[in-house]
Amino acid sequence: MTPPSIPIANPLDLDALDFGKGGGTVTVVAQDARTREVLMVAAADREALELTLATGEMHYRSRVRGLWHKGATSGNIQRVVSLHADCDGDSILALVDAAGPACHTGATSCFSAVLPASVLELLDAVIAERARDDDSPAPSYTRRLLGDRNLRLKKLGEECAEFVVACADADRAQAVIEAADLYYHMMVALSGAGAGLEDLKEELRTRARLLSK
């Protein structure tokens, strides 16, 4: 039975897509909505996209596997954040929240060897994964911080003070260490506030645009 419809940001107009150019399918590029890492490229026909829109999870069509639901066997589903058709209507960019690796090799992306995520993007992805892991009998340090507002704010304050002291002492090595600790705790605090790296980057882009005027 098809699950109830799930609202998707920027839903596609399937009638506006050009399935004929690809012999009944369009090309779909799946991209991590948080890190912007390209995860995989596949094809989808109208039926696959209808199921994607109906379930909120990516479905594809291949010559070998036929209609397939990403993660149906492995559990590595791709929850749809938004779908965007290109100018010709024969390709789609799917921004997704991936529950696990996209590649059959176990790699996060089919292009990991070519386009590795930055260390900041990897940290953001790990924090997001820990945020979802709320049923673990032995929660990680990140999970404990996310579950305890007072603890994460206390640690954020401590790391900030230690960074200031290292800078005041002109201790280059220690300042770098403390900056890394501060950045981690800052990103966990941002996650606790419902934000993440992409939100931070967008704010910096906005400021950069203002400075360039």
C-alpha positions in Angstrom: 0.0 0.0 0.0 1.3 3.5 -0.9 2.0 5.6 2.2 0.1 8.9 2.6 1.4 11.9 0.7 4.3 13.8 2.3 4.7 17.5 1.6 7.8 18.2 -0.4 9.4 21.7 -0.9 9.1 22.8 -4.6 7.2 19.7 -5.8 7.6 18.9 -9.5 5.2 19.4 -12.3 5.5 16.0 -14.0 3.6 17.2 -17.0 6.3 19.8 -17.7 9.1 17.1 -17.8 10.5 15.8 -21.1 10.5 12.0 -20.7 10.7 11.4 -24.5 14.2 12.7 -24.8 15.5 9.9 -22.6 13.4 7.1 -23.9 10.8 7.4 -21.1 13.1 8.6 -18.3 14.8 11.7 -17.0 18.2 11.9 -15.3 18.1 12.4 -11.6 21.1 13.8 -9.7 20.8 13.1 -5.9 22.5 15.6 -3.7 22.8 15.8 0.1 20.6 18.7 1.2 23.0 19.6 4.1 26.5 19.0 2.8 25.7 19.6 -1.0 27.8 16.5 -1.8 26.6 14.8 -5.0 25.6 11.3 -3.9 24.5 9.5 -7.1 23.1 9.8 -10.6 20.2 7.6 -11.7 17.2 7.6 -14.0 13.5 7.9 -13.2 10.3 7.5 -15.2 7.0 9.1 -14.5 5.9 6.2 -12.2 9.1 6.4 -10.2 8.6 10.2 -9.7 4.9 9.7 -8.8 6.0 7.3 -6.1 8.7 9.7 -5.0 6.1 12.5 -4.6 3.6 10.2 -2.9 6.0 8.7 -0.3 8.6 11.5 0.2 11.4 9.0 -0.6 13.4 8.6 -3.8 12.4 6.0 -6.3 14.2 5.3 -9.6 14.0 3.3 -12.8 16.8 1.3 -14.3 17.0 -1.1 -17.3 18.4 -3.9 -15.0 16.4 -3.4 -11.8 13.3 -1.9 -13.1 11.4 0.3 -10.7 13.3 0.5 -7.4 13.0 2.3 -4.1 16.3 3.5 -2.8 17.1 1.9 0.5 14.2 -0.6 0.4 16.7 -3.5 1.0 19.7 -1.7 2.7 17.7 0.8 4.7 19.7 3.6 3.2 16.7 5.5 2.1 16.8 9.1 0.6 14.1 11.3 2.1 13.2 14.1 -0.3 13.8 17.7 0.7 13.1 19.3 -2.6 13.1 18.5 -6.4 14.2 20.9 -9.1 13.9 20.4 -12.9 16.5 21.8 -15.2 15.8 24.4 -17.9 15.1 21.6 -20.5 12.9 19.5 -18.3 15.0 16.4 -18.9 17.0 16.3 -15.7 16.2 16.7 -12.0 18.2 17.8 -9.0 16.9 16.0 -5.9 18.1 17.4 -2.6 17.8 14.6 -0.1 18.3 13.7 3.5 20.2 10.4 3.1 19.8 7.8 5.9 23.0 6.0 4.9 25.5 5.5 2.1 24.3 6.1 -1.5 26.9 3.9 -3.2 26.7 0.1 -3.4 30.3 0.0 -2.2 29.4 1.5 1.1 30.8 4.9 0.3 28.7 8.0 1.1 28.7 9.0 -2.5 29.3 7.2 -5.8 31.8 10.1 -6.4 33.6 10.1 -3.1 36.9 9.4 -4.7 36.5 12.4 -7.0 34.6 14.9 -4.9 35.3 14.2 -1.2 33.3 16.3 1.2 35.2 18.9 3.2 36.0 18.2 6.8 33.4 20.8 7.9 30.8 19.1 5.8 31.7 15.7 7.2 31.4 17.1 10.8 28.0 18.6 10.0 26.9 15.2 8.6 28.1 13.4 11.7 26.3 15.8 14.0 23.1 15.4 12.0 23.4 11.6 12.2 24.0 11.7 15.9 20.9 13.9 16.2 18.8 11.2 14.6 20.3 8.4 16.8 18.1 9.0 19.9 17.4 5.4 20.7 21.0 4.3 21.5 21.4 2.7 24.9 24.9 4.3 25.1 24.5 7.7 23.6 27.6 9.4 22.1 29.0 12.6 23.5 27.4 14.5 20.7 24.0 12.9 21.5 24.4 13.8 25.2 25.1 17.4 24.3 22.1 17.6 22.0 19.9 16.1 24.7 21.0 18.5 27.4 20.7 22.2 26.7 22.5 23.3 29.8 25.4 20.9 29.2 26.0 22.0 25.6 25.8 25.8 26.6 28.1 25.2 29.5 30.6 23.4 27.3 30.3 26.1 24.6 31.2 28.8 27.2 34.1 26.7 28.5 35.6 26.2 25.0 35.1 29.9 24.1 37.0 30.9 27.3 39.8 28.5 26.5 40.1 29.8 23.0 40.3 33.4 24.3 43.1 32.4 26.7 45.1 30.7 24.0 44.9 33.7 21.8 45.8 36.1 24.6 48.9 33.9 25.3 49.7 34.0 21.5 50.0 30.2 21.8 49.5 29.3 18.1 49.3 25.5 18.5 46.9 25.7 21.5 44.8 28.4 19.8 44.3 26.0 16.8 43.3 23.1 19.1 40.9 25.3 21.0 39.4 26.8 17.8 38.6 23.2 16.6 37.0 22.4 20.0 35.0 25.6 19.9 33.9 25.1 16.3 32.6 21.6 17.1 30.7 22.8 20.2 29.3 25.7 18.2 28.0 23.4 15.5 26.4 21.1 18.0 24.7 24.2 19.6 23.5 25.3 16.2 22.0 21.9 15.6 20.3 22.2 18.9 18.8 25.4 17.7 17.6 23.7 14.5 20.3 25.1 12.2 23.4 23.7 10.6 26.4 24.4 8.3 24.3 25.3 5.3 22.5 28.0 7.3 25.8 29.4 8.5 27.2 29.4 4.9 24.1 31.1 3.6 24.4 33.8 6.2 28.1 34.3 5.2 27.1 34.4 1.5 24.5 37.1 2.3 27.2 39.2 4.1 29.6 38.7 1.3 27.1 39.9 -1.2 26.5 43.0 0.9 30.2 43.7 1.2 30.6 43.4 -2.6 28.0 46.2 -3.3 
